[in-house]
């Protein structure tokens, strides 16, 4: 039996199961399982499969009318069925009464109680689509409330930054918005300013230690640290954010709760404080301006790179968890979290150029694709690597994926011969970029229709049609592993 799945985080806020049970128009009733007020639902799925495990992502309210239940089903059948839902990470099971069953089977209720899975009775008057609609409505309301809260906080933080005492004003506004304590630490670790209700000594010490983790003091010795960190101490949620790309200031936050939107609000404050604490002190802003002017005037990247810092770089492509393109404030906050102000928020993904010594870490609310370290002359290739890493990360629901080149059997073939073979083999599909990219993504994801659809932002039926078209144009059987291997080698050389 597989281990219980960890539900991925969808772009919408979860819905408490208790809120769904409170909807009088649905008439849902919990008949078995734990009465957990913190149990949440991330989405709704309807299935009449005897084994729903392969079709669940985790966090679902699974709805079934019991069509799959054999007439002679015994306790063992229900035990296997419920255990598979739990193993897939299902949040709850909703059983529709009528037209197949007049009541919820006692053996099903016993199995749910045994495996601690909430079991809801769905009355005949309530359709499954009605339950799904109610969940989406609750999610939409929660999402709207979160967006309004974040937008209101951004406005007030920006206003605070324009006051005569901007740093204390931003800290006060942040502490008020998070109902906690906000503190600014200097490069030497000293507390420069603070606002809000000061926590106990244990929490203060823990937050100061957390700030020491993200402060980039070890960079000169070749030991870069993370640009953000979080912990929990004495019932408080602690977070620390390194400000700017290396001037040593750190924002610390201690709050009694970690609500949706808190990280975004704190990141906005970190961006504002990065500007207010004077990133220009180290001359980095002037150097970036000079680098940009030289690039616009035609200078090659390798000539401009010394103005930005020595060594290799990585390109990071990032997509926010929510739908739609990232806004500039969120993009700036991402750059601050990654420790780089070289941010391009244009398009569907944010691109960040980060010194290779600053190892990017997963960031809440973002999916990241990271290139291999590259010299300035290879930045264009690194940009392509990061884009492909991001597509694969989104398809596999991985918060961060790195491009990791390694010697391969295909490298034994001379590059010229390999490229010629690739062009000849793939000639029937290369005239259609959508087909080529679909084939590449589908092969990289081991033929998964759903993951390919996610990576390409298309419907799974579109993926099936494109792959079938590729098979027809190539005149080959894509179910043959030898064919897949040869096509994959060719696509890499194309």
Buried (B, 14 or more C-beta within 10 A) or exposed (E): EEEBBEBBBBEBBBBBBBBBBEBEEBEBEBBBBEEBEEBBBBBBBBBEBBEBBEEBBBBBBBBBBBEBBEEEBEBEBBBEBBBBBBBBBBBBBBBBBEEBBEEBBEBBBBBBBBBEBBBBBBEEEBEBEBBBEBBBEBBEEBBEEBBEBBEEBBEBBBEBBEEEEBBBBBBBBBBBBBEBBBBBBBBEBEBBBBBBEEBEEEBBEBBBBBBBBBBBBEBEEEEBBBBBBBBEBEEBBBBBBBBBBBBBBBBBBBBBEBBBBBBBBBBBBBBBBBBBBEBEEBEBBEBBEBBBEBBEEEEEBEEBBEBBBEEBBBBBBBBBBBEEBBBEBBBBBBBBBBBBBBBBBEEEBBBBBBBBBBBBBEBBBBBBBBBBBBBBEBBEBBBEBBBBBBBBBBBBBBBBBBBEEEEEEBEEEEEEEBBEBBEEBBEBBBEBEEBBBBBBBBBBBEEBBEBBBBBBEBEBEBBBBBBEBBBEBBEBEBEEEEBBEBBBBBBBBB
